[in-house]
């Protein structure tokens, strides 16, 4: 049985990962979304260094999308790259 804290944390992270997706308008918001998405997917196996490396790679490899503020495409790349 989950503790209430664990349950609330999961609900909060789930809402951040899902609700804010359409509201991402800058790199800072994308990074926050991506970290929360990776925490949700990886759970106990989440590694902040690996998450940061993955996020940096997405942003670096897709500089044109970043420059054009195409956050939806970047979210798609993130979601495609995350396999559990």
Protein Blocks (a to p, Z undefined) as FASTA:
>chain_A
ZZfklmmmmmmmmmmmmmmmmmpcbfklmmmmmmmmmmmmnmmmpcfklmmmmmmmmmmm
mmmmmmnopaklmmmmmmmmpcZZ
